[in-house]
Amino acid sequence: MPTAPEVFQALADPTRWAIVRHLADGPRCVCELNGIVGLPQSTLSTQLQVLRSAGVLVGERRGRWMYYGISRDSLPFLRAAWKHFPATALEKSAIASVLPDKTSAAPPDCCPPADPATTAPASRRPLKTKTPP
């Protein structure tokens, strides 16, 4: 279990804070995050690993694609942080400038369209039950 200083250190970086803010709307494929934050893929992977190590994010591989979302354990803390530290006007304009146009129906080229039943990381997705034969 990560310590409070590890979580605060992970969230102290503006890039990682922006990544977490983007994931507030739900899990995203790493290729979507790459387009949103505009970092080289290797840099983004490093930032995501820091957030995962601190327990802030969870990741799930689906075929060739990796999806990241906010961990269930860190969600209450992050909601409180967002309440006390709302996005500044500069952050809002930066986010709006990189988010895809909501009127565009074209999904990213790198991953298949999201299936609502599998969009959440495994920790937040309903469990599949097997029926006896």
C-alpha positions in Angstrom: 0.0 0.0 0.0 1.5 3.4 -1.0 2.2 6.0 1.7 0.7 9.5 1.7 4.0 11.1 0.7 4.2 8.8 -2.3 0.7 9.7 -3.4 1.3 13.4 -2.9 4.6 13.2 -4.8 2.9 11.5 -7.7 0.2 14.1 -7.9 2.5 17.1 -7.4 3.8 16.9 -11.0 1.6 19.1 -13.3 1.7 16.6 -16.1 0.5 13.7 -13.9 -2.2 16.0 -12.3 -3.4 16.7 -15.9 -3.5 13.0 -16.7 -5.6 12.3 -13.6 -7.9 15.1 -14.4 -8.5 13.7 -17.9 -9.3 10.3 -16.4 -11.9 11.8 -14.1 -14.4 11.2 -17.0 -13.6 7.5 -17.1 -10.9 5.1 -18.2 -9.1 5.8 -21.5 -6.9 3.9 -23.8 -3.2 4.9 -23.6 -3.4 6.1 -27.3 -6.2 8.5 -26.3 -4.2 9.9 -23.4 -1.2 10.3 -25.7 -3.3 12.5 -28.0 -4.7 14.5 -25.1 -1.5 15.3 -23.2 0.7 15.5 -26.2 3.7 13.7 -24.7 6.0 11.2 -26.4 4.7 7.7 -25.8 7.8 6.7 -23.6 7.3 9.8 -21.4 3.6 9.2 -21.0 4.3 5.5 -20.0 6.8 6.7 -17.4 4.2 9.2 -16.0 1.5 6.5 -15.9 3.8 4.1 -14.2 4.5 6.6 -11.4 0.8 7.1 -10.9 0.2 3.3 -10.9 3.0 2.8 -8.4 1.4 5.3 -6.1 -1.9 3.5 -6.3 -3.7 6.4 -8.0 -4.3 4.6 -11.3 -5.1 1.0 -12.4 -4.3 -0.4 -15.8 -5.8 -3.2 -17.8 -4.6 -4.8 -21.0 -7.3 -5.5 -23.6 -5.7 -7.2 -26.5 -3.0 -4.9 -27.9 -4.3 -1.9 -26.0 -3.7 -0.7 -22.5 -6.5 1.2 -20.6 -6.0 3.3 -17.5 -8.5 4.5 -15.0 -8.5 6.0 -11.5 -8.3 3.3 -8.8 -11.3 2.7 -6.6 -9.2 3.4 -3.5 -8.0 6.9 -4.6 -11.3 8.1 -6.1 -12.7 9.6 -2.8 -9.4 11.4 -2.1 -9.2 12.8 -5.7 -12.8 14.0 -5.6 -12.1 16.0 -2.5 -8.9 17.4 -4.1 -10.8 18.4 -7.2 -13.4 20.1 -5.0 -10.8 22.1 -3.1 -8.5 22.7 -6.1 -10.8 23.3 -9.1 -9.2 23.6 -12.5 -7.8 27.0 -13.2 -8.9 29.0 -16.3 -5.5 28.2 -17.9 -6.0 24.4 -17.2 -9.5 24.5 -18.6 -8.3 26.2 -21.8 -5.4 23.8 -22.1 -7.7 20.8 -21.6 -10.3 22.2 -24.1 -7.6 22.7 -26.7 -6.5 19.1 -26.7 -9.7 17.2 -26.1 -11.3 15.7 -29.2 -14.3 17.5 -30.7 -17.3 15.9 -29.0 -19.4 16.3 -32.1 -16.9 14.0 -34.0 -18.1 10.4 -34.0 -14.7 9.0 -35.2 -12.9 7.0 -32.6 -9.1 7.1 -32.3 -7.4 5.0 -34.9 -5.4 3.0 -32.4 -8.1 1.2 -30.5 -11.5 -0.2 -31.0 -14.6 1.7 -29.9 -15.2 1.4 -26.2 -17.7 -1.1 -25.0 -19.6 0.3 -22.0 -19.5 -3.1 -20.3 -15.7 -3.2 -20.5 -14.8 0.5 -20.3 -14.1 0.4 -16.5 -10.9 -1.2 -15.2 -11.5 -4.7 -13.8 -11.6 -3.3 -10.3 -14.7 -1.3 -11.2 -16.3 -3.6 -13.7 -19.0 -6.0 -12.7 -17.7 -9.5 -12.2 -18.6 -12.1 -14.7 -20.1 -15.2 -13.1 -19.8 -18.7 -14.6 -22.8 -20.9 -14.7 -22.3 -24.6 -13.7 -22.4 -27.0 -16.7 
